[in-house]
Amino acid sequence: MPPQDKDEVRELASFGSAVLPLLPGPSGDGTADALVVETFAQVGDETAIEPLARFTGDDDKRLRRALVSPCGRSAVVSR
């Protein structure tokens, strides 16, 4: 059930933390994994931190960008 596009990311994230256990772990597909990471980030719940950590070992640029992107947004918002 990984999201297939940004619209599905938003839709899944709208369910909040209830959707987190349903999201898959790393698949090795950088695009699919980045969409899963974006879903975790949009949920914005502390319970997303542990599952997000499973994605940190991959060198795929799309995935790394998805992992770092939420950090930059929160830093800007908190200023």
Secondary structure, 3 states (H helix, E strand, C coil): CCCCCHHHHHHHHCCHHHHHHHCCCCCCCHHHHHHHHHHHHHHCCHHHHHHHHCCCCCCCHHHHHHHHHHHHHHHHHCC
